[in-house]
Every structure is written in C-alpha cells, then in structure tokens.
Amino acid sequence: MSSFTVTNSTNGNSNTLPTTLSPGGTIPLTGYTEQGSSITYTSLVNPTIESCTTDYLQSGTDIGNQYCVTISSQIISNPTSSPAGPAPEGIQSGTIPVSNYSSCSIIMCGGGGGGGGAGGSSFPGISPGSTPGTFAGGAGGAGGDGALVIINRYPLSDINTISYSVPRVVNGGLGGNNGFPGPGNAGQNGQPGGACIITFSDGNSITTNGGSGGNRGTGGNRSNRTPGTAGTSGTNGNIVSTITYTPYPAPTSTNFVNLIYNDTNDVIQVSSPATVCCQGGAGGNTTTIGTPAANAGGGGRAVFVRIYLYP
C-alpha cells in the first residue's frame, strides 16, 4: 500500500496513501455550534494533500488553511545540571524535512549570559589591635540577554530541510572569597550565553546570539580602606542572518512555553507563560561577616526555538 500515491485534484499535490489516511487530532472551532454542540475540525495530517477551501471562516481565514498550521519542533535548552549531549557543549540539534510546506514561522532566542560573581569583602581581623571597619566587595554585573526574533511566513521554496542547534544553559560566575582580615578576592565573570542557530538546506542561516556574561566585582581591601568596585553588565546578543525576513515584535514577556498563533493579527504570542528564556542572570551580591565567600551570579536563561510550518 505504501507504493500508492494520492493526488489532490484541487492543488495537484500528492503523497503516499498511508500518510494521507492517517487520522488527525480534533480541534474545536470557537464560536461555531451545531444543535447546541461545539463544531470540531480534524487537524490536517498532511497539509500538502489535505489543504483545501471549506468556506468556513474563522477571523476571516478559511479553516482549511488556518488549521494546517503544524508546530514542527520546540526545543528548550538543557539546564547546566543535565548530562552533556552529543557534543561537548551539550548541544541539541536536529533536522526537519520541510519539502511539503510552503512557508514557516520561527521564534528563536539566544541564551542569557550568566551573572558575574560578587567580590569578597574585607572584614576586621579577630586579633587585638586590628584595624576596625569592613570594606565590602563589589557586586557582580548582570548577564546580557540573548537576542530574540520572531520571523513570520518565511518562504520555503527550494528548501528541503531546516536544521537547528540549541546549546545548554550557562552558569553565573562564582563569588570571591572574603578576607579575614586581608583583602577580599574578586569574583568570576559569568559565562556567555549560547547561540541558537537555524540553517536552511539552501545554505542560508539565522543566528540569535547569546548575551555576554556579567563582569565580576572586585574585592574590598581593609588595609587600603577601599571597597570593591561593581562589575559591569554583559551586553545583549545580536542577530546574524543571511536571509531577508519579516520580523514581528517580540512578546512583552520572555516566557516562551505554550505559544499560540493569533490568526486575528497574524502573529505568534504567549498564551500561558511557564519557562523564562533568553534573560541574563542576576549579578551576585556581597555577603555579611561570617560567610566564607560572596554570592555567585545567577545562571543565564534558556535558549529556545519553535518552528511553525504552513502548507
């Protein structure tokens, strides 16, 4: 049976018989009822074959096209505590066949940079006659945000596959040791956030780079009677692209789980926020006497990609 193909006489497209006959999920149509019951519509398993005009419109769009939208891939980067992936950096990667689709929408962002660690403070000595006074270390700088872009309806003519690469979340820098009674040590810089990369089979690509790590705070010095200096914040990532695309405004929130395609204004938006992505980690703060070290910077937020395919 797999050797048989079915051709849609309306659009001339064809595909294998088993794929065409595979059942799809059922989607409720908001605002439509029949004898008091909500009307449902079967989602299209193979939009190359099944996309058609039904004369039922929702928000001005024929449901035969509206419900051909397929979420092909959603990848959120692994946490730093997870085992490394196939590559040493723990990169998740894959390739999606798209020859049956005419366009795609993509949401993607680079990872947030880790926050810088705070510098250690210099506390008074415990021996008699020690110089009084505590000189705090400098706070760490926040990590930069990863670049974020929403691309709507990028054409897929002459494109057979889309490949993605999503690296792991990064750590903030450790805080510096406090000095008892000597000077405190400087903290460590936060790690730079990873880049999300989309590559098309025609050789074009788009990259949303991660934010750079926050810079460390320096230690306080009781002997010189000088506090530590705060670290500067990391810079935000940028977008590097060889394609010409139509960008859409980023959501006001960077919570990127449970995204929906809003057919009213033709944009992808957040429905039910859950996981925060692309934000830089907070810088570490100085600590009080009695602690061995200043606070570490916060880890950067996740790298994210979601790909929508259209017939």
N, C-alpha and C positions, 0 to 999 in steps of 0.2 A: 504493500500500500504506500510505502514511503516513496516509491518511484513515480507516483501520480502527482500531478500538479493541478491546482485550481486557479482559474483566471477570472478576475473581476471585469465584467464587460463594461462597467462604467469608467474605470480608470486604467484598464489594461494591465494592471499589476497581477502577479501570480506568486504562489508559494506552494509548499508541499501540502498534501491532503491532511496528514496527521496534525500539522501545525494549525491549519485552518479550522479543523474540527475540535481543537482543544477548548474546553469551557473557560469562560472568563468569570471574573467576580461580578457581583451585583452592586450597583451604585444607585442610591436614592436621588431622585430629581426634586430639588427643593421647589416647593410651590405648585407641584403638579399632583393631583389626586384623581382617582378613578373609582366611582362608587364609594367615596369616603376613605379609600386606601391610597397610600402613597405609591406613586408610579416609580418603578425601578428600571434601571437600564443596565444591560450586561456590558461590562467593560470589554474593550476590544483586545483580543489576544494578539492578533496580527494586524496592525493598522494598515499595512501595505495592501492587504486583501480587503479588510472589512470597513475601512473608512468610507462613508457614504453620506449622502444628504437624506435627512429624515423628515425635514420640515417642522421638527420640534425645536424651538429656540429657547435658550436659557441665557439671559442677559445679552440677547441679540446674537448669540452664536449657536449654530446648529449643533445639537448634542452629538451628532455623528462625528464631528470634528473635535468638539470640546472634550469628550471622554476618550479620545485616542491618546491623550497625554500619558506618557509612561515615565515613571521615575526609574531610571535605569540603574543608578548607583548612588549610594550615600555612604561616605566614608568619613569617620571622625578619628583623628589620630589617637594612637595608643597612649596611655599615661606613662610617665617615666618609670613607674614601678613594674611595667609589663615586660615580659621577655622580649628580647630583640627579635625582629622579624627576619625575613630572608637576607636583608642587607645589614651590615654592622650598625647602621644608624636606626634600625628598626623601621625601615620604610615599608609602607603598604602600597602595593602597586598592582595594576591590572589593566586589561584591555577589553573594551566593549565593542561588539560588532554593531555598526550603525548603517549598513548599506540599505536597509529597508526604510530609513527615515529621511525626511527632507530637511529638518532643522532641529536645533537643540537650544535649550536654555541652561545656563550653568551658574551656580552660586559657588564661589570658592574664596578661601581666605588663607593667608599665611598664619603661622603660629605667633603668639605673643612672645616677646623676649622675656627672659627671667629677670626679676628684680635684683638689684645689686645688694650685697650684704652690708650691714652697718659696720662701722669701725668700732673697735673695742674702746671702752672708757678707761681712763687712768684714775684709780681710786687711791685714797690716802693709805700710807703704809701702816702696819699694825705695831711697829716698834716705837718706843718712847722717843719723842722729839721729832717725829716725822712731820713733814710739811702738810698742813691741813688743805682741804679743798679737793673737789672732784671735778675732773675735766672730761666731759662726755665725748664719745666718738661721734663722728658724723653719720647721719642716716644714709642708707643706700638709695640710689635713684631707681625710679620705676622702669620696668622694661617697656620698650616700644610696642605698639600694636602692630599686628600683621596687616598687610594690605588686604582689602576686601573689594570684590567686584561681583555684580550681577549682570550677566550677559543674556539678552533676550533674543531668541529666534535667530541664532547664527546658522546660516545655510550649510547643509551637509552634502551638497552636490559634489561628486567626485571624491568624497571622503568615505572610506570603508570602516575605519575603526577610530575610536577615541581611547587614548591611554592616559592614566592618571598616576600620580606619585604623591603620597602623603606621608611625611615623616612623623616621628614621635614628638610628644610634648617635651619641653626643655625645663631645666631646673633654674632656680634662682641661685645667686651666689651665697656662700656661707658667710656668716658674720665673723669679724675678727675677735681674737681673744682679748679679754680685759686685762689691764695691767694692775698688779698688786705688789709694789707701788709703782712699778715702771710704766712706761707709755703703753697705751693700747695698740694692738695690731690693726692694720687696715683690713677691711672685709674683702671679699672676692667679687669680681664682676659677674653679672648674670649671663647665662648662655644666650646666644642669639636664637630667635625663633626659626623654625624650619619653613621652607618654601613649599607651596602647593603648585604642582606642575601638571598642565593638561597639554597633551601632544596629539595632533591630528595626523592621520595617515598620509596626508599630503605634505608633511614636513613642517607645517606651521605649529605654533605653540603659544601658550599664555602662561605666565608665572605670577603668582601673588607671593611676594617675598615676605618672610617673617620680620618682625621688629627686632632691632638690636637689643642686646642685654643692657640693663641698667648698670651704671658705673658704681663702684664701691665707695663707701665712706672711709675716710682715713681715721686713724686712732687719735684719741685725746692724749695730751702729754702734760702730766702734772709738773714735771721738772721745768719745762718751759712756760708753764701756766697758759697753755693754748688748747682750746677744744679742737676736735677733729672737724674736717670740712665735709659737707654733704656731697654725695656723688650726684652727677647729672643724670637725667633721664635718658633712656635709649631713644633712638629715632624710629619712626614708623616705617614699615616696609613699603615698597613701591611695586607697581605693576609693570611687568616687562612683557610685551606682546608683539608677535609678528602678524597678527590678524587685525582686521578692521572690524570692530564690533559696535553694537548699540548698547551702551551701558545703561543700567537703570539704577535709581537711587538705592543705596544700601538701606536695609531696615534700620529703624531707630534703635532697635535692640540688636545685640550681637549674640542672642540666644538662637541657635540655629537648628534646633530639633523640632520636628513637626511643622515643616514648611508647607505652604499651600500655594497653588497657582490661582490668583484672583483674576477671573475672567472679565470682571467689570472694568478694571483699569489696566488689564494686561500686564500684571507684574507679580512677581513671586514675593510672598511676605510670610512673616512668622505667624503661626496660628496658636500654638501652645508652647511657650518657651520652656526649655528644660536644661540644655547644656550650653554653657557660655563658651564661645570660640573667639579666637584671634586677639583677645586683650592681653596686654603686657602684665607681668606680675608686679605686685607692690614691692617697693623698696623696704629693706629691713630697718628696724628701729633700734636705737640704743637701749641698753638694759640698765637695771639698777645694781647697786653694790650687792655682792653675794652670789652673782651669777658668773659662770666662767667665761662666757662669750656673748657678744652682741647677737641680735636676731638675724637670721638669714633672710634673703629676699624671697618673695613668692615666686612660684613656678609660672611660666607662661601658659596661656590658654591654648586650646587645641587648634590644630589645623583641620580644615573642613572642606569637603567638596560634595556637591549634589548635582546630578545631571538629569535633566528632563529631555525626553525625546518626543518628537511630533511626526506624524505621518506626512 
